Amino acid sequence: MASDQRHWALEQITLVEEAHSDMLNDVPQKAGLRIETIQSVAPCVTGAAEDVAVCVVRCVEGTAQLGMVFQRPGPTVGKGTAAAGFVLTAIEWYGKQVEQLDTVHSGKVTLTGAGAATLAERDVLNSVPLH
């Protein structure tokens, strides 16, 4: 009987740990990117909806992840959508495509969105919560 109770308690602990882990994974991450160099820019052209900028950046805060939306700091920052900023659509780290870039690491990223062609070296971009 004690063995059954111990087994049941261990199962409950496992369920709680899994639920807690799922909650943490759903928490939107905050990230900051500083543009070191701009390698290429493709301004919006007829038929294209968004500018595309390929930059070398340093992650100065948090973890930048694919799909995150970034904006320059200022009065327009707030709850955003892809139209309100620059979407992180690709990350290259030491020649490999990765899904995230951690603090203090540098990588080549692709930022897509209206106004990406206006980005400049030393711009700092902050992630925008989508919720």
All heavy atoms as an XYZ file, in Angstrom:
966
protein
N       0.813     -1.190      0.000
C       0.000      0.000      0.000
C       0.860      1.259      0.000
O       0.598      2.176     -0.768
C      -0.931     -0.022      1.219
C      -1.759      1.201      1.338
S      -3.429      0.804      0.934
C      -4.257      2.145      1.643
N       1.902      1.304      0.838
C       2.786      2.459      0.872
C       3.482      2.640     -0.462
O       3.717      3.758     -0.908
C       3.801      2.321      2.004
N       3.795      1.546     -1.103
C       4.446      1.602     -2.407
C       3.524      2.226     -3.448
O       3.960      3.010     -4.281
C       4.877      0.196     -2.842
O       5.407      0.231     -4.130
N       2.233      1.879     -3.405
C       1.258      2.452     -4.345
C       1.104      3.960     -4.120
O       0.998      4.729     -5.072
C      -0.102      1.762     -4.192
C      -0.095      0.348     -4.750
O       0.816      0.024     -5.537
O      -1.011     -0.416     -4.400
N       1.081      4.381     -2.856
C       0.962      5.806     -2.555
C       2.200      6.564     -3.022
O       2.095      7.665     -3.554
C       0.762      6.011     -1.046
C      -0.612      5.607     -0.574
C      -0.765      5.742      0.926
O       0.218      5.733      1.655
N      -2.015      5.858      1.376
N       3.360      5.964     -2.829
C       4.603      6.604     -3.273
C       4.602      6.729     -4.792
O       4.965      7.765     -5.331
C       5.802      5.792     -2.794
C       7.096      6.482     -3.021
C       8.240      5.753     -2.411
N       7.744      4.685     -1.555
C       8.465      3.817     -0.903
N       9.739      3.873     -0.974
N       7.935      2.880     -0.152
N       4.167      5.651     -5.471
C       4.114      5.677     -6.939
C       3.142      6.764     -7.415
O       3.438      7.529     -8.330
C       3.696      4.301     -7.459
C       3.627      4.223     -8.947
N       4.731      4.378     -9.744
C       2.576      4.027     -9.782
C       4.379      4.271    -11.013
N       3.063      4.071    -11.059
N       1.960      6.848     -6.765
C       0.977      7.866     -7.123
C       1.549      9.268     -6.892
O       1.397     10.159     -7.724
C      -0.298      7.678     -6.291
C      -1.333      8.715     -6.578
C      -2.251      8.708     -7.589
C      -1.539      9.935     -5.861
N      -3.024      9.848     -7.546
C      -2.603     10.619     -6.486
C      -0.940     10.517     -4.758
C      -3.068     11.846     -6.040
C      -1.414     11.748     -4.324
C      -2.463     12.396     -4.961
N       2.225      9.487     -5.752
C       2.816     10.795     -5.439
C       3.869     11.171     -6.472
O       3.941     12.326     -6.907
C       3.420     10.783     -4.040
N       4.698     10.224     -6.882
C       5.719     10.511     -7.904
C       5.082     10.877     -9.231
O       5.558     11.769     -9.932
C       6.661      9.321     -8.064
C       7.616      9.072     -6.899
C       8.385      7.769     -7.105
C       8.569     10.233     -6.725
N       3.986     10.208     -9.593
C       3.282     10.552    -10.832
C       2.724     11.970    -10.761
O       2.792     12.716    -11.742
C       2.136      9.568    -11.090
C       2.598      8.208    -11.564
C       1.438      7.262    -11.787
O       0.304      7.568    -11.359
O       1.659      6.225    -12.389
N       2.185     12.351     -9.594
C       1.634     13.697     -9.429
C       2.736     14.750     -9.532
O       2.542     15.792    -10.164
C       0.903     13.817     -8.081
C      -0.301     12.912     -7.955
C      -1.287     13.098     -9.100
O      -1.709     14.210     -9.383
N      -1.623     12.018     -9.775
N       3.885     14.464     -8.937
C       5.011     15.404     -9.014
C       5.440     15.568    -10.462
O       5.679     16.686    -10.925
C       6.185     14.917     -8.137
C       5.815     15.058     -6.660
C       7.463     15.685     -8.454
C       6.796     14.407     -5.715
N       5.511     14.473    -11.201
C       5.890     14.534    -12.616
C       4.900     15.379    -13.407
O       5.286     16.199    -14.239
C       5.987     13.119    -13.206
O       6.958     12.388    -12.462
C       6.378     13.158    -14.668
N       3.599     15.197    -13.148
C       2.578     15.978    -13.853
C       2.711     17.469    -13.553
O       2.596     18.304    -14.439
C       1.173     15.484    -13.475
C       0.787     14.103    -14.007
C      -0.552     13.670    -13.410
C       0.720     14.107    -15.520
N       2.959     17.807    -12.287
C       3.120     19.209    -11.906
C       4.360     19.798    -12.566
O       4.330     20.915    -13.090
C       3.187     19.353    -10.367
C       3.627     20.753     -9.970
C       1.844     19.017     -9.754
N       5.465     19.050    -12.582
C       6.692     19.541    -13.214
C       6.491     19.760    -14.702
O       6.955     20.752    -15.261
C       7.840     18.565    -12.975
C       8.363     18.590    -11.551
C       9.424     17.534    -11.295
O       9.565     16.588    -12.099
O      10.111     17.660    -10.277
N       5.780     18.850    -15.373
C       5.528     19.018    -16.806
C       4.659     20.236    -17.075
O       4.918     21.001    -18.002
C       4.867     17.763    -17.384
C       5.800     16.580    -17.490
C       5.087     15.306    -17.916
O       3.852     15.314    -18.074
O       5.787     14.314    -18.095
N       3.630     20.440    -16.251
C       2.760     21.609    -16.426
C       3.545     22.894    -16.185
O       3.394     23.864    -16.920
C       1.569     21.523    -15.474
N       4.385     22.904    -15.171
C       5.200     24.083    -14.869
C       6.153     24.373    -16.020
O       6.316     25.512    -16.439
C       5.971     23.869    -13.561
C       6.684     25.088    -13.102
N       8.035     25.240    -13.229
C       6.218     26.241    -12.543
C       8.388     26.417    -12.762
N       7.310     27.046    -12.337
N       6.773     23.333    -16.559
C       7.690     23.500    -17.692
C       6.953     24.057    -18.904
O       7.449     24.945    -19.588
C       8.336     22.158    -18.039
O       9.136     22.290    -19.179
N       5.741     23.563    -19.175
C       4.951     24.059    -20.301
C       4.606     25.524    -20.106
O       4.638     26.311    -21.045
C       3.670     23.246    -20.475
C       3.939     21.855    -21.024
O       5.047     21.627    -21.545
O       3.039     21.014    -20.928
N       4.271     25.927    -18.874
C       3.958     27.332    -18.606
C       5.175     28.205    -18.853
O       5.076     29.265    -19.449
C       3.482     27.514    -17.163
C       2.078     27.026    -16.935
S       1.384     27.351    -15.287
C       2.744     27.675    -14.252
N       6.350     27.757    -18.413
C       7.558     28.546    -18.617
C       7.891     28.669    -20.090
O       8.350     29.698    -20.550
C       8.736     27.918    -17.859
C       8.683     28.049    -16.340
C       9.852     27.319    -15.717
C       8.674     29.501    -15.908
N       7.671     27.600    -20.857
C       7.979     27.635    -22.286
C       7.034     28.549    -23.047
O       7.377     29.043    -24.113
C       7.946     26.226    -22.881
C       9.116     25.407    -22.412
O      10.156     25.932    -22.058
N       8.942     24.102    -22.395
N       5.837     28.798    -22.515
C       4.865     29.660    -23.177
C       5.065     31.130    -22.834
O       4.434     31.988    -23.432
C       3.434     29.250    -22.813
C       3.044     27.935    -23.462
O       3.696     27.536    -24.453
O       2.095     27.317    -22.983
N       5.933     31.417    -21.857
C       6.177     32.804    -21.476
C       6.960     33.489    -22.584
O       8.002     33.009    -23.002
C       6.974     32.877    -20.149
C       7.372     34.308    -19.842
C       6.167     32.290    -19.019
N       6.443     34.594    -23.116
C       7.179     35.272    -24.177
C       8.525     35.779    -23.658
O       8.611     36.321    -22.571
C       6.284     36.430    -24.580
C       5.176     36.475    -23.613
C       5.218     35.259    -22.750
N       9.543     35.553    -24.434
C      10.883     35.978    -24.067
C      11.082     37.439    -24.447
O      10.496     37.926    -25.410
C      11.917     35.125    -24.796
C      11.842     33.657    -24.463
C      12.290     33.370    -23.047
O      13.252     33.936    -22.571
N      11.583     32.496    -22.364
N      11.936     38.105    -23.706
C      12.309     39.477    -24.029
C      13.721     39.428    -24.595
O      14.562     38.696    -24.089
C      12.267     40.337    -22.769
C      12.561     41.777    -23.015
C      12.412     42.581    -21.748
C      12.727     44.041    -22.045
N      12.689     44.839    -20.833
N      13.970     40.193    -25.628
C      15.297     40.188    -26.238
C      15.634     41.567    -26.774
O      14.751     42.357    -27.100
C      15.366     39.156    -27.368
N      16.929     41.837    -26.858
C      17.428     43.068    -27.451
C      18.560     42.752    -28.410
O      19.412     41.913    -28.113
N      18.548     43.382    -29.569
C      19.584     43.185    -30.585
C      20.217     44.527    -30.926
O      19.508     45.510    -31.129
C      18.989     42.599    -31.866
C      18.311     41.238    -31.776
C      17.673     40.880    -33.111
C      19.311     40.174    -31.358
N      21.547     44.562    -30.996
C      22.262     45.761    -31.458
C      22.842     45.446    -32.822
O      23.568     44.468    -32.992
C      23.370     46.153    -30.485
C      24.076     47.448    -30.922
C      25.192     47.867    -29.994
N      26.248     46.867    -30.012
C      26.790     46.315    -28.924
N      26.370     46.640    -27.725
N      27.750     45.431    -29.037
N      22.538     46.273    -33.799
C      23.029     46.053    -35.152
C      24.490     46.482    -35.221
O      24.823     47.633    -34.939
C      22.179     46.818    -36.184
C      20.738     46.291    -36.139
C      22.788     46.690    -37.577
C      19.775     47.047    -37.015
N      25.354     45.549    -35.589
C      26.783     45.830    -35.726
C      27.106     46.264    -37.160
O      27.769     47.273    -37.363
C      27.608     44.598    -35.346
C      27.378     44.120    -33.910
C      27.842     45.115    -32.867
O      28.831     45.832    -33.111
O      27.213     45.189    -31.798
N      26.660     45.494    -38.134
C      26.853     45.856    -39.546
C      25.619     45.437    -40.342
O      24.929     44.491    -39.975
C      28.094     45.163    -40.169
O      27.920     43.756    -40.107
C      29.374     45.559    -39.471
N      25.383     46.156    -41.418
C      24.297     45.792    -42.329
C      24.943     45.234    -43.577
O      25.734     45.907    -44.230
C      23.416     47.007    -42.644
C      22.764     47.493    -41.347
C      22.367     46.652    -43.691
C      21.952     48.738    -41.476
N      24.619     43.976    -43.893
C      25.241     43.328    -45.044
C      24.475     43.553    -46.333
O      25.074     43.683    -47.390
C      25.413     41.839    -44.769
C      26.419     41.586    -43.668
C      26.790     40.130    -43.547
O      26.030     39.248    -43.920
N      27.974     39.876    -43.021
N      23.152     43.576    -46.247
C      22.369     43.848    -47.446
C      20.980     44.324    -47.045
O      20.484     43.989    -45.974
C      22.255     42.607    -48.341
O      21.483     41.606    -47.717
N      20.390     45.103    -47.936
C      19.048     45.614    -47.721
C      18.303     45.509    -49.034
O      18.821     45.899    -50.080
C      19.072     47.087    -47.248
C      17.659     47.637    -47.144
C      19.790     47.218    -45.927
N      17.092     44.976    -48.967
C      16.231     44.916    -50.146
C      14.980     45.717    -49.814
O      14.104     45.235    -49.102
C      15.887     43.473    -50.483
N      14.935     46.973    -50.279
C      13.748     47.784    -49.991
C      12.508     47.188    -50.641
O      12.600     46.455    -51.628
C      14.073     49.144    -50.612
C      15.481     49.094    -51.042
C      15.907     47.655    -51.077
N      11.380     47.549    -50.076
C      10.095     47.110    -50.611
C       9.984     47.549    -52.067
O      10.270     48.690    -52.409
C       8.971     47.729    -49.783
S       7.329     47.263    -50.327
N       9.652     46.621    -52.926
C       9.463     46.927    -54.341
C       8.042     46.550    -54.728
O       7.341     45.888    -53.983
C      10.477     46.160    -55.236
C      11.888     46.649    -54.961
C      10.377     44.673    -55.008
N       7.636     46.955    -55.894
C       6.292     46.643    -56.359
C       6.067     45.140    -56.266
O       6.863     44.347    -56.746
C       6.102     47.112    -57.811
O       6.415     48.501    -57.873
C       4.682     46.886    -58.272
N       4.997     44.760    -55.613
C       4.672     43.351    -55.456
C       5.201     42.756    -54.151
O       4.732     41.728    -53.720
N       6.179     43.382    -53.539
C       6.699     42.890    -52.259
C       6.071     43.714    -51.141
O       5.943     44.923    -51.250
C       8.216     43.009    -52.214
N       5.703     43.041    -50.087
C       5.013     43.727    -49.000
C       5.967     44.299    -47.964
O       5.587     45.171    -47.197
C       4.042     42.769    -48.327
N       7.200     43.795    -47.917
C       8.084     44.176    -46.824
C       9.521     44.348    -47.277
O       9.961     43.735    -48.240
C       8.036     43.101    -45.737
C       6.635     42.858    -45.209
C       6.564     41.643    -44.310
O       7.287     40.672    -44.557
O       5.779     41.673    -43.357
N      10.248     45.197    -46.532
C      11.689     45.333    -46.732
C      12.373     44.145    -46.057
O      11.838     43.545    -45.129
C      12.207     46.607    -46.056
C      11.579     47.878    -46.603
O      11.062     47.862    -47.728
O      11.617     48.887    -45.882
N      13.570     43.834    -46.532
C      14.362     42.758    -45.936
C      15.767     43.292    -45.692
O      16.396     43.842    -46.591
C      14.430     41.528    -46.875
C      15.316     40.453    -46.280
C      13.037     40.982    -47.157
N      16.253     43.136    -44.456
C      17.612     43.552    -44.115
C      18.357     42.351    -43.534
O      17.829     41.634    -42.683
C      17.583     44.683    -43.104
N      19.581     42.136    -44.025
C      20.462     41.099    -43.471
C      21.556     41.829    -42.712
O      22.258     42.670    -43.277
C      21.046     40.200    -44.580
C      22.007     39.180    -43.986
C      19.924     39.511    -45.355
N      21.660     41.546    -41.411
C      22.566     42.286    -40.535
C      23.354     41.327    -39.645
O      22.883     40.245    -39.328
C      21.775     43.191    -39.596
S      20.514     44.198    -40.362
N      24.517     41.793    -39.224
C      25.226     41.123    -38.143
C      24.830     41.865    -36.873
O      24.936     43.091    -36.807
C      26.753     41.149    -38.345
C      27.461     40.569    -37.132
C      27.120     40.373    -39.609
N      24.327     41.118    -35.895
C      23.847     41.720    -34.654
C      24.511     41.051    -33.458
O      25.034     39.943    -33.555
C      22.309     41.586    -34.503
C      21.582     42.274    -35.639
C      21.894     40.135    -34.390
N      24.472     41.745    -32.348
C      24.842     41.151    -31.058
C      23.582     41.151    -30.216
O      22.884     42.161    -30.118
C      25.936     41.944    -30.366
C      26.272     41.369    -28.972
C      27.426     42.067    -28.330
N      28.688     41.712    -28.922
C      29.462     40.692    -28.525
N      29.073     39.926    -27.550
N      30.609     40.464    -29.104
N      23.299     40.016    -29.610
C      22.165     39.926    -28.699
C      22.608     40.533    -27.364
O      23.513     40.010    -26.716
C      21.722     38.478    -28.532
S      20.217     38.313    -27.563
N      22.002     41.645    -26.984
C      22.419     42.364    -25.786
C      21.504     42.103    -24.597
O      21.800     42.537    -23.479
C      22.530     43.883    -26.061
C      23.649     44.171    -27.039
C      21.209     44.458    -26.548
N      20.409     41.397    -24.835
C      19.499     41.066    -23.739
C      18.661     39.862    -24.125
O      18.159     39.771    -25.243
C      18.573     42.249    -23.449
C      17.569     41.979    -22.352
C      16.596     43.122    -22.143
O      16.573     44.075    -22.942
O      15.839     43.056    -21.157
N      18.500     38.932    -23.202
C      17.604     37.805    -23.401
C      18.050     36.867    -24.498
O      19.231     36.766    -24.824
N      17.081     36.190    -25.080
C      17.311     35.238    -26.155
C      16.416     35.610    -27.328
O      15.187     35.596    -27.197
C      17.000     33.800    -25.694
O      17.859     33.472    -24.597
C      17.213     32.796    -26.813
N      17.023     35.942    -28.455
C      16.262     36.261    -29.665
C      15.890     34.957    -30.350
O      16.743     34.094    -30.543
C      17.087     37.136    -30.589
N      14.624     34.819    -30.703
C      14.138     33.594    -31.326
C      13.466     33.900    -32.650
O      12.903     34.983    -32.832
C      13.150     32.890    -30.405
C      13.763     32.488    -29.083
C      12.740     31.898    -28.120
O      11.535     32.046    -28.302
N      13.217     31.243    -27.089
N      13.533     32.927    -33.562
C      12.857     33.080    -34.848
C      11.395     33.439    -34.627
O      10.744     32.902    -33.729
C      12.947     31.785    -35.657
C      14.305     31.425    -36.217
C      14.232     30.096    -36.960
C      14.831     32.507    -37.139
N      10.888     34.354    -35.438
C       9.488     34.748    -35.355
C       9.227     35.916    -34.424
O       8.137     36.485    -34.445
N      10.219     36.278    -33.594
C      10.029     37.432    -32.706
C       9.918     38.707    -33.532
O      10.505     38.810    -34.604
C      11.192     37.581    -31.731
C      11.194     36.602    -30.595
S      12.597     36.939    -29.500
C      11.746     37.024    -27.945
N       9.174     39.666    -32.991
C       9.019     40.971    -33.626
C       9.840     41.982    -32.822
O       9.793     41.992    -31.592
C       7.535     41.404    -33.668
C       7.395     42.791    -34.266
C       6.716     40.387    -34.449
N      10.606     42.812    -33.533
C      11.467     43.811    -32.898
C      11.103     45.200    -33.389
O      10.664     45.375    -34.531
C      12.941     43.530    -33.232
C      13.474     42.309    -32.544
C      13.310     41.059    -33.097
C      14.133     42.414    -31.326
C      13.784     39.928    -32.458
C      14.614     41.296    -30.688
C      14.442     40.044    -31.243
N      11.309     46.194    -32.503
C      11.126     47.604    -32.850
C      12.248     48.414    -32.234
O      12.866     47.992    -31.255
C       9.803     48.145    -32.288
C       8.585     47.697    -33.018
C       7.335     48.370    -32.456
O       7.275     48.749    -31.291
N       6.334     48.523    -33.300
N      12.464     49.600    -32.806
C      13.363     50.551    -32.153
C      12.654     51.060    -30.910
O      11.440     51.219    -30.912
C      13.645     51.733    -33.082
C      14.472     51.381    -34.288
C      14.697     52.667    -35.100
N      15.459     52.391    -36.285
C      14.944     52.310    -37.506
N      13.652     52.491    -37.698
N      15.715     52.063    -38.542
N      13.403     51.356    -29.845
C      12.758     51.916    -28.652
C      12.178     53.289    -28.962
O      12.692     54.010    -29.801
C      13.895     52.047    -27.640
C      15.060     51.341    -28.216
C      14.822     51.149    -29.672
N      11.119     53.619    -28.304
C      10.510     54.927    -28.500
C       9.042     54.896    -28.173
O       8.509     53.901    -27.715
N       8.353     55.989    -28.453
C       6.946     56.101    -28.069
C       6.024     55.158    -28.828
O       4.918     54.933    -28.395
C       6.607     57.561    -28.380
C       7.627     58.009    -29.357
C       8.866     57.193    -29.083
N       6.479     54.592    -29.966
C       5.594     53.719    -30.734
C       5.661     52.281    -30.273
O       4.904     51.455    -30.743
C       5.957     53.767    -32.233
O       7.306     53.307    -32.373
C       5.810     55.151    -32.793
N       6.565     51.965    -29.324
C       6.673     50.583    -28.868
C       5.461     50.237    -28.030
O       5.026     50.985    -27.182
C       7.973     50.373    -28.053
C       8.004     48.995    -27.444
C       9.180     50.602    -28.939
N       4.913     49.088    -28.279
C       3.764     48.606    -27.523
C       3.428     47.223    -27.992
O       4.238     46.556    -28.619
N       2.242     46.804    -27.689
C       1.840     45.482    -28.157
C       1.847     45.518    -29.667
O       1.280     46.399    -30.282
C       0.482     45.111    -27.606
C       0.531     44.986    -26.098
C      -0.628     44.212    -25.591
C      -0.581     44.160    -24.083
N      -0.043     42.970    -23.571
N       2.525     44.521    -30.269
C       2.748     44.641    -31.694
C       2.259     43.473    -32.504
O       1.833     42.461    -31.992
N       2.357     43.662    -33.773
C       2.103     42.616    -34.741
C       3.246     42.685    -35.722
O       4.102     43.560    -35.643
C       0.769     42.869    -35.486
O       0.920     44.077    -36.223
C      -0.403     42.967    -34.534
N       3.259     41.767    -36.650
C       4.330     41.766    -37.640
C       4.385     43.097    -38.383
O       5.440     43.560    -38.772
C       4.135     40.614    -38.620
N       3.236     43.752    -38.579
C       3.208     45.017    -39.319
C       3.817     46.157    -38.510
O       4.184     47.170    -39.064
C       1.779     45.351    -39.701
N       3.938     45.994    -37.196
C       4.409     47.077    -36.347
C       5.919     47.077    -36.173
O       6.451     47.954    -35.528
C       3.745     46.980    -34.977
N       6.613     46.107    -36.716
C       8.050     46.045    -36.501
C       8.741     45.156    -37.513
O       8.270     44.992    -38.631
N       9.847     44.606    -37.069
C      10.692     43.775    -37.929
C      10.664     42.350    -37.399
O      11.012     42.105    -36.246
C      12.122     44.307    -37.927
C      12.183     45.807    -38.114
C      12.569     46.636    -37.081
C      11.823     46.381    -39.317
C      12.607     48.008    -37.235
C      11.859     47.758    -39.490
C      12.247     48.572    -38.445
N      10.283     41.414    -38.240
C      10.207     40.013    -37.833
C      11.568     39.365    -38.060
O      12.169     39.503    -39.127
C       9.119     39.263    -38.631
C       9.060     37.796    -38.221
C       7.762     39.923    -38.435
N      12.043     38.647    -37.055
C      13.299     37.903    -37.152
C      13.005     36.609    -37.901
O      12.373     35.702    -37.372
C      13.842     37.619    -35.749
C      15.168     36.891    -35.641
C      16.270     37.622    -36.381
C      15.542     36.719    -34.178
N      13.415     36.557    -39.178
C      13.046     35.423    -40.028
C      14.167     34.417    -40.253
O      13.901     33.326    -40.749
C      12.528     35.914    -41.400
O      13.526     36.737    -42.003
C      11.239     36.708    -41.232
N      15.415     34.768    -39.901
C      16.519     33.817    -40.035
C      17.644     34.223    -39.098
O      17.879     35.417    -38.874
C      17.035     33.765    -41.478
N      18.322     33.210    -38.541
C      19.487     33.436    -37.693
C      20.577     32.477    -38.140
O      20.346     31.265    -38.230
C      19.190     33.169    -36.200
C      18.011     34.003    -35.703
C      20.434     33.416    -35.349
C      17.517     33.609    -34.315
N      21.747     33.034    -38.423
C      22.908     32.204    -38.765
C      23.971     32.451    -37.700
O      24.329     33.595    -37.409
C      23.440     32.587    -40.143
C      24.576     31.701    -40.615
C      25.065     32.097    -41.994
O      24.211     32.297    -42.885
O      26.286     32.234    -42.158
N      24.462     31.372    -37.117
C      25.463     31.458    -36.056
C      26.602     30.523    -36.423
O      26.392     29.316    -36.550
C      24.829     31.082    -34.720
C      25.687     31.251    -33.525
C      26.153     32.418    -32.995
C      26.177     30.222    -32.685
N      26.901     32.173    -31.878
C      26.923     30.818    -31.664
C      26.051     28.836    -32.687
C      27.557     30.092    -30.657
C      26.673     28.116    -31.686
C      27.410     28.749    -30.693
N      27.769     31.075    -36.663
C      28.941     30.310    -37.107
C      28.616     29.436    -38.318
O      28.980     28.276    -38.381
C      29.505     29.468    -35.965
C      30.217     30.296    -34.935
C      29.586     30.645    -33.745
C      31.500     30.766    -35.156
C      30.235     31.429    -32.797
C      32.158     31.551    -34.222
C      31.515     31.875    -33.041
O      32.157     32.647    -32.114
N      27.901     30.023    -39.275
C      27.621     29.340    -40.533
C      26.482     28.342    -40.488
O      26.175     27.711    -41.501
N      25.822     28.191    -39.342
C      24.705     27.246    -39.226
C      23.414     28.011    -38.942
O      23.417     28.984    -38.193
C      24.942     26.244    -38.083
C      26.120     25.346    -38.318
C      26.249     24.198    -37.323
C      25.981     24.573    -35.894
N      26.336     23.513    -34.926
N      22.335     27.556    -39.572
C      21.020     28.124    -39.282
C      20.570     27.621    -37.910
O      20.612     26.421    -37.655
C      20.001     27.715    -40.350
C      20.290     28.292    -41.725
C      20.163     29.802    -41.745
O      19.248     30.388    -41.180
N      21.103     30.458    -42.408
N      20.188     28.551    -37.031
C      19.732     28.187    -35.695
C      18.394     28.864    -35.425
O      17.969     29.747    -36.178
C      20.772     28.581    -34.609
C      22.059     27.783    -34.783
C      21.075     30.070    -34.640
N      17.739     28.457    -34.346
C      16.430     29.004    -34.020
C      16.485     30.128    -33.005
O      15.487     30.819    -32.799
C      15.515     27.886    -33.522
C      15.199     26.875    -34.604
C      14.181     25.844    -34.155
O      13.553     26.028    -33.092
O      14.017     24.857    -34.878
N      17.645     30.302    -32.341
C      17.738     31.364    -31.346
C      19.165     31.853    -31.222
O      20.103     31.180    -31.624
C      17.213     30.892    -29.990
C      18.043     29.781    -29.369
C      17.420     29.287    -28.075
O      16.198     29.211    -27.966
N      18.249     28.966    -27.101
N      19.294     33.048    -30.656
C      20.594     33.671    -30.421
C      20.580     34.190    -28.989
O      19.726     34.989    -28.622
C      20.813     34.821    -31.411
C      22.185     35.475    -31.436
C      23.250     34.487    -31.900
C      22.174     36.691    -32.340
N      21.512     33.692    -28.184
C      21.539     34.034    -26.768
C      22.325     35.315    -26.499
O      23.130     35.748    -27.321
C      22.150     32.888    -25.959
C      21.288     31.635    -25.998
O      20.049     31.765    -25.988
O      21.850     30.525    -26.042
N      22.118     35.871    -25.305
C      22.813     37.080    -24.876
C      24.318     36.941    -25.058
O      24.871     35.874    -24.809
C      22.496     37.368    -23.395
O      21.088     37.489    -23.248
C      23.137     38.662    -22.936
N      24.949     38.015    -25.465
C      26.375     38.213    -25.750
C      26.852     37.532    -27.022
O      27.971     37.751    -27.437
C      27.337     37.863    -24.574
C      26.938     38.562    -23.321
C      27.507     36.378    -24.373
N      26.012     36.757    -27.672
C      26.416     36.118    -28.919
C      26.071     37.021    -30.101
O      25.113     37.781    -30.063
C      25.733     34.763    -29.093
C      26.260     33.738    -28.155
N      27.339     32.947    -28.447
C      25.869     33.392    -26.907
C      27.592     32.153    -27.427
N      26.710     32.399    -26.472
N      26.886     36.915    -31.140
C      26.634     37.640    -32.380
C      26.246     36.646    -33.457
O      26.651     35.483    -33.414
C      27.882     38.409    -32.823
O      28.175     39.426    -31.898
N      25.472     37.108    -34.410
C      25.070     36.249    -35.516
C      24.553     37.092    -36.665
O      24.308     38.295    -36.526
N      24.398     36.448    -37.804
C      23.828     37.113    -38.973
C      22.335     36.812    -38.973
O      21.933     35.647    -38.885
C      24.483     36.611    -40.257
C      23.950     37.315    -41.504
C      24.817     37.116    -42.726
C      24.908     35.702    -43.179
N      25.533     35.564    -44.511
N      21.533     37.866    -39.028
C      20.081     37.694    -38.973
C      19.427     38.353    -40.176
O      19.986     39.255    -40.795
C      19.481     38.282    -37.674
C      20.089     37.624    -36.442
C      19.634     39.783    -37.617
N      18.231     37.876    -40.476
C      17.392     38.508    -41.482
C      16.188     39.091    -40.763
O      15.500     38.393    -40.023
C      16.933     37.495    -42.546
O      18.086     36.905    -43.148
C      16.086     38.154    -43.617
N      15.982     40.392    -40.964
C      14.844     41.105    -40.392
C      13.943     41.548    -41.530
O      14.415     42.145    -42.504
C      15.316     42.321    -39.591
C      16.176     41.988    -38.370
C      16.901     43.231    -37.873
C      15.319     41.390    -37.265
N      12.661     41.240    -41.415
C      11.711     41.523    -42.475
C      10.594     42.392    -41.933
O      10.059     42.114    -40.861
C      11.119     40.200    -43.009
O      12.187     39.352    -43.416
C      10.209     40.439    -44.185
N      10.265     43.444    -42.656
C       9.154     44.300    -42.261
C       9.260     45.665    -42.903
O      10.331     46.066    -43.357
N       8.143     46.355    -42.928
C       8.133     47.706    -43.495
C       9.110     48.569    -42.718
O       9.067     48.625    -41.498
C       6.729     48.290    -43.431
N      10.028     49.203    -43.410
C      11.011     50.061    -42.767
C      12.327     49.385    -42.448
O      13.237     50.028    -41.922
N      12.459     48.098    -42.752
C      13.733     47.409    -42.477
C      14.878     48.061    -43.243
O      16.023     48.036    -42.798
C      13.635     45.922    -42.815
N      14.565     48.675    -44.370
C      15.605     49.342    -45.158
C      16.129     50.599    -44.456
O      17.162     51.129    -44.842
C      15.066     49.704    -46.545
N      15.444     51.063    -43.419
C      15.890     52.259    -42.697
C      16.775     51.926    -41.502
O      17.247     52.831    -40.814
C      14.685     53.081    -42.197
O      13.985     52.328    -41.201
C      13.752     53.441    -43.345
N      16.991     50.657    -41.231
C      17.843     50.270    -40.103
C      19.267     50.754    -40.334
O      19.722     50.849    -41.479
C      17.828     48.755    -39.917
C      16.495     48.156    -39.465
C      16.546     46.638    -39.516
C      16.139     48.648    -38.078
N      19.970     51.062    -39.246
C      21.337     51.566    -39.345
C      22.211     50.875    -38.300
O      21.710     50.345    -37.301
C      21.355     53.075    -39.116
N      23.523     50.909    -38.554
C      24.469     50.367    -37.591
C      24.281     51.059    -36.251
O      23.983     52.252    -36.193
C      25.893     50.534    -38.094
C      26.188     49.663    -39.297
C      27.606     49.815    -39.830
O      28.428     50.500    -39.183
O      27.888     49.241    -40.887
N      24.440     50.312    -35.198
C      24.292     50.749    -33.800
C      22.852     50.918    -33.351
O      22.606     51.255    -32.200
C      25.094     52.003    -33.512
C      26.570     51.781    -33.693
C      27.347     52.910    -33.132
N      28.781     52.622    -33.312
C      29.720     53.392    -32.882
N      29.431     54.502    -32.257
N      30.986     53.072    -33.074
N      21.871     50.708    -34.244
C      20.475     50.699    -33.797
C      20.307     49.559    -32.802
O      20.884     48.477    -32.973
C      19.503     50.456    -34.960
C      19.186     51.712    -35.748
O      19.601     52.803    -35.327
O      18.511     51.579    -36.779
N      19.538     49.813    -31.761
C      19.189     48.765    -30.812
C      17.709     48.483    -30.977
O      16.888     49.405    -30.937
C      19.510     49.180    -29.360
C      19.049     48.113    -28.378
C      21.007     49.432    -29.200
N      17.375     47.216    -31.168
C      15.991     46.807    -31.348
C      15.555     45.983    -30.151
O      16.320     45.143    -29.659
C      15.860     45.967    -32.618
C      16.398     46.589    -33.910
C      16.323     45.593    -35.048
C      15.639     47.866    -34.237
N      14.338     46.211    -29.694
C      13.789     45.460    -28.572
C      12.625     44.609    -29.057
O      11.843     45.047    -29.912
C      13.301     46.408    -27.478
C      14.461     47.181    -26.861
O      15.504     46.619    -26.587
N      14.255     48.470    -26.667
N      12.511     43.426    -28.471
C      11.387     42.561    -28.842
C      10.083     43.188    -28.374
O      10.036     43.943    -27.411
C      11.576     41.167    -28.251
O      11.596     41.225    -26.842
N       9.028     42.863    -29.080
C       7.702     43.398    -28.811
C       6.800     42.242    -28.413
O       6.708     41.264    -29.146
C       7.119     44.080    -30.080
C       5.725     44.603    -29.822
C       8.043     45.180    -30.559
N       6.126     42.354    -27.263
C       5.197     41.272    -26.877
C       4.026     41.217    -27.846
O       3.499     42.262    -28.247
C       4.744     41.641    -25.473
C       5.046     43.091    -25.320
C       6.157     43.425    -26.275
N       3.651     40.019    -28.232
C       2.528     39.858    -29.165
C       1.232     39.579    -28.433
O       0.197     39.490    -29.050
C       2.817     38.728    -30.150
C       3.953     39.024    -31.144
C       4.228     37.807    -32.002
C       3.598     40.213    -31.999
N       1.281     39.395    -27.124
C       0.067     39.053    -26.366
C      -0.572     40.306    -25.840
O       0.001     41.215    -25.429
C       0.365     38.124    -25.222
C       1.098     36.886    -25.642
N       0.815     36.194    -26.783
C       2.116     36.226    -25.077
C       1.616     35.154    -26.884
N       2.416     35.161    -25.863
